């Protein structure tokens, strides 16, 4: 470089010619090439002398085999890609469904009228709980067409409270209300406003009390009468404190002149309370009729891992349903497919367990529905698109409520509850969109397997 500078100086002193100028450019280019070559040489030399994370060095390989780790990740990526491909196919199919799936079936009108007449609030007498308890059969919690349903929901809303205690069932705050009879209700308080959107995973957030009420109505519309009878109810924590047991009373406190409670449960925290409304002095919530009899709890075959980095067996195994068919009673598997459709419509992705009564499935704990109307977690439908069969009666009922009839009927029932409005317009639109996805899923199964998918 020093020599080059001297050469340049001399050339300048001698008033270099045009030819000399071009020669200097060539020299500079040559020097630049040499410098780059030296950099590459030193970089490669450093790399060759650095410790290697491979089997020859041993340090890294003893902890994690890089090839094995890469293979596991690759398999997960491939598996997730397959799942995404299935879900995308369902979405694409919904866009090309025949017009019949988007039209209103005139059969729904008579059913809607019957349901509204059944759900209309009605007077009741002292034998109302005896009537409700007599409804319990192996395959239903409430009857198909009985006008006494409106009397039971009225009793759930109005009967005086004799005692209140904390429920240990589940992981979130629930209250047990004792009414005359005696009859016990499970009370799920309001944590959110109707317009609140729950972001995050499909199981994020606390239970939504309005989801429990709407789920009861939806179960009636779809003739999947395995849900508990639910009605909206207002209670006053302040006025009912005298009926609270000691355990619950210890979790009640006044915040900003509001009576609040946090309860005792797995996720209950003293800094997360529900409180009476400062204007009305009341706390709204969903009151659930307690289903009598022996209820057995089972782990769901389609349970999530609740870890984003860990996939469940049903997410990895293409032949998962064939394996489950060998383990479960056929009726239970059909019930789980009904439940998957039901859960997909409300977007309840948290059915990690399911309950049975007399070997038939119940639709309990529907509070995780209606969290985000702008997202559809299609993997909730996994039991349907993996098994590719469905009860013929379920399919016919879904077809009856196509083309907007589902949400029209559902809103008519929602209007009969004292906590109406229960859903926003966006949630009703989401229900109709998801119904089309159910139609497209069954249509894809039918294209592959024919009419034998209907059981």
N, C-alpha and C positions, 0 to 999 in steps of 0.2 A: 504493500500500500504506500509505504514511504517512497519507494522508487518511482511509483506511478505519479506521486505528487511532484517529484523533481522533474519528471518528464513533462508534466503539464506546465510547470513553471518555465522551463526552457522553451517550450513551444510558444508560450505566451510572449516571452521576451523576443522571440524571433518573428513575431507576427505570423502565426501559423496559417498555413494555407487551408483551403477547403478540404483537400485530401487528408491533411494531417488531422483535421477535426474528426473526420470519419474514422481514422485509425484509433483516436482516443476513445471513441464510443465502443469500438470493438474490444479494447483493453478492459474498459469498465465492465462490459458484459461478461468477459472471461473471468474477471475477479469475483463478480457476483455468483457465477456458477460454482466457482471453487468454494466460496463461503457456504453456500447451500449444501454442497456435498459434504463438507466437514461437519455441519450441524446434523445431517442424517447419520453420519458415521458415529458421532458421539452419542446420539439418541439410541441408536441400535446397540451400541456398546453397553449403555446403562441398562437397557432392557435385558440383554443377555446375562448381565451380572446380578439382576434382581432375583429374589427368591420367588419360586413358582408355586402357585396354589394347585398342584396336581399330585398324582399318586407318588411321583419320584421324590417330591419334597416331603409329603406326608402330613404337614401341619394342618392344612385345611381339609384334606381328604379324610382325616380321622374323624372330624366333626360331622361333615356332610359330604356325601358323594355328589359332586357337581352334576354328573351325568344322570344320577338317579333323581336329584332334585329337579333338574330340567325336564326329565321325563314326566314327573308327577305334575308339574306346572303345565306341560304341554297337553297332557291328558285332560286336565281340568279345563284348559282353554278350548280343546276340541269338544268336550262334553257341553260346556256352556254354549259354544257355537251351535251345537245341534239343537239345544233347547231354544235358543234365540231363533233359529231357523224355523222350528215348529211354531213358535209364537208369531213370527212374521207371516207364516203361511196362513194362520188363523185370521190375522188382521187383513191380509190381502183378499182372502176368501170372502170376508164380510163385505168387501167393496163390490163384489160381483154376484152377490146372492140374488136370487130371482125376486121379482117384485112381490111375490106372495109373502115373503118374510117381512116386508115393510108395510103391508096393508093391514088394516084392522079387521080382525075376524068378527063378524056380527054375533057370534056365539057368546062373546064376553059380556054383552049388555045384560043378559038375564042373570049371569053369575054375579056381576057387579051389584045389581039391585038386591039380590039375596044377601050378599055379604054386608051391604050397608044396613039392611033391615036387621041383620043379626047383631051388628056392632053398635047400633044406636043405643045410647044410654037409656036404661030402664030402671024402674023401681025394683026393689028386692025385699025379701023377708028373712027371717032368722034361719031358714033352711038353705040359704044360698050356697054355703060352703059344702053342705052335704050333697047338693046337686053337682057342684063342680068336681068334688072328689069321686062321684059316681061315674064321671065321664071317662076316667082313666081306663083305657084298654091297652092291649099289647102294642097296637100300632097307631095310637093317637092320644093326644093330651086334651084336645077339645073337639067337639063334634063338627061334622061337615056343615050342617044347616040347622042351627038351634038358636032361636031368638034370645035364649037365656044368657048367651055370651055377653050381651050388653048389660045385663043385670049384674053379672060377675065383675065386669070392669068397673061398674058404678060402685060396687062394694069395695073394690080395691082402692078406689079414689077417696071414698067418703067414710068408711067405717072408722070409729074412734080408735086411737092408739092406747093400748094398755101398758105396754113396756117397750123400751128400745135397748138393744144391746149391740155390741160389736160382733160382726161375723168373721170367723177365722177362715172361712172358705175363700180360696183363691189368693191372689197376691195384692189386691187393691182394697181400698176402703169400701166396705159394704155394711149396711145396718140391717138388723133383723127387727122388724116391727111385729109386735103381737097385737092382733085384733080380737074382738069378742068371738067366741066360738068354741075353743080358741082356734084362730087361724094365723099362720105366720107368713109374712111377706119379706122378700129380700129387696132392700131399697138401695139403688145405685144413684148417688148424687150427681148433680151437674158440675162438670169441671170446665166446660167450654161453652162459648157462644155458638150460635148456629153458623155464623160466617167464618169461624176459625178453621184454618186448614192445617192438618197435621202433616208435617214434612218428615222425611227420614225413611226408615224401613216400613214395610207393610204392617209390622207389629208395634210401631212407635206410638207413644202417647198413652194417656190413661183411657179408661173405658168411657164411651160416649153413651149417656143415658138415653138419648133420642134414638140411637141405633138399636137399643133393646126394644123400644116401642115399635119402631118401623119394622123390625125383623118379625115381630109377632104378626103384624098386619100382612107382611109379605108371605109368611108361612101360610096364612089363610088363603091369600090370593092364589098361590101356587099349589094349594091343597097338600102341602107338606106339614101336616098338623102335629109336628113333634116339638114345637117351641112352647115354652111356658106362656101362660096368659099374662100380658103386661099392660099396664096403664100408667099414664103420667100422674104424679101426685105431688102436692105441695105440703111441706111440713115446716114447723117452726122449731128450730133448735132451742131457742130461748124458752118458749112456752112448754116444750116437751122435756126440758132438762130434768124435771122431777121424776119422769118415767125412765130415765137412763140408769143403767146399772153402774156400779162403782168404777169398773174398768173403763167404760166409755166416758164417764164423767171426768175422769182424770185426763182425758185427751181433749176436753172442751175448754176453749178459752175465748176471751173477748179481744178482738182486734179492731181498732178504729170504731168502737161502739157497735161492732157486729159480732154476733155469736157464731163461733167457728168450731170446727172439730177436725181432727186428723186421724183418729182411730188407731187400732193396733192391727198391723198386718205386715206382710213381708216387705212391701215397698212404702209403708206409711212413715212419714217424717213429720216432725213437729213444725217444720217451716213450710210444709205443703198442706194447707188447710182448705176446706170448703166452708163457706160462710152464708148465713142468711142474707138475702138481698136487702141492701140498706133502705130501699124505698118501701118494699112490701113487708119486710121482716120474715120472708118465707124462703125456703130452699126447695128448688124443684128437683125432681129426680124420677127415675123409673121404678115402679113398684111391681115386683115379679111374684106371681102366685107360686107357692112352694109345692112342687109336685110330690105327692105322697108315694110311699112304696120304696123298695130297695133299688137304689141307683148304683150301678157298677161303673167304675172309671177305667178306661183303657188308654194305652199310648197309641196315638194315631200313626198308622203306617207312613203317612205323608207329613210327619213332624219335621219342622225345620231345625237346623243345628243352632240357629241364633248366633252364628259366627260367620262373618262375610267370607273369611278365607277357607272355611271348611264346608264342603258340600255333603248333603245327606245322601243316603243310598239311592233314594228315589230320583235324585238329580243326576246320578252317575250311571245308573243301570238301565239300559234300553229295554230289558225284559223284566222290569220290576213288577209290573202288574201280574205277569204269569207266576212269579214267585209268591205274591200276596194271595193269589187265588187258591193256592195250596194250603194257606194258613187260616184264612178267614171263612166264616160261613158266607154263602152266596148272598143271602138277604142283607147281611151287614155290609158287604162290599157294595151292593146296590144302594144301600142307605148312604154310604160314604160318598158315592158319586152324586146322589141327590144333594148331600151336604156341600160338596165341592161347588156345584152350580149355585146353590143358595149363597154360600160364602163368597163366591166370585161376584155375584150381583151386588152384595153389600160391601165387598172388599174386606172381608175378615180373613186375614192370613195368619191368624193366631190360634187355630184349632189344633194345638199340640196334643191334646187328649180328646177323647170323645166319651160320652156317657151312654149307657144302655139301661133300659128298664124292661125286664122280661125279654131279654135278647133282641130288643129293637132300639135303634139309635135315637137319642134325643138331641134337639138343637139348643143346647145350653150355652151360656156365655157368648152372647152376640154383640158385646159392647165395643169391639174393635172395628166395627163397620163404619162406613161413611166418614173416613178421615180426610181423604183428598179426592175431590171429584174429577181432577184433571189427570189422574194416573190410574192405569189399569194393570194390576199385577196378574198377568195371564197364567202364571205358574200355579195359581190357586186352582186352576182347572186341570191340573196334572192327572188326578184320578180319572177324569173323563177322557182326555186325549191319550193317556197311556193304556187304559183298558179298552177304550173304544166300544163301550156298550152303555145303555141307559134304559131305564124303565120306560115302557111304551106309554104308560099313564102320565109320567113326568113330561115326556116329549109332547104329548098331545096337549097337556095343560099349558106348556110354554107357547106352543103355536096359537093357542086360543087368545093369548094376551100379547100378540105381536102388534107392531105399527103404532105404538103409543098407548095402547089399551092398558098395559101394565102400570104405567105411572099415573094414568088417569084414575084407575081403580084404586091404586095405592093412596093417592092424595085424598080421594073421597073418604077413605077409612081414617087417614091421618087427621082430617078435619074434625072427626068426632072426639079427638082427644083434647083434654083441657090445656095441654102444652103446645097445641098447634100455633104456628107452623113448626113442623118437626125437621124439615129438610129445606135446603135452598133450591132454587131453580137448577143450579149447576148439578146438584146430586141427582135430580130427576133425569136430566139429560144424560148423565153418566150411566144410569140404570138402563136406559134404552140402548145406549151404545154397547154396553156389556151384554145385553140380551142378544144383540146381533152377533157378538163374538161366540156366544153359546151356540147359536144357530149355525155359524160357520164351522165350529169345531165338530158338531154332529154331522154336518154335511161332508166334511173331509173324511170322517170315519166311514160314512155311508159309501162314499166313492171307493174306499179301499176294501170294505168288508161286506157291503150290501146291506140288506134289511135285517140280517142276523144280529146287527148291533142293538136292535130293539128287543127288550126282554119283558 
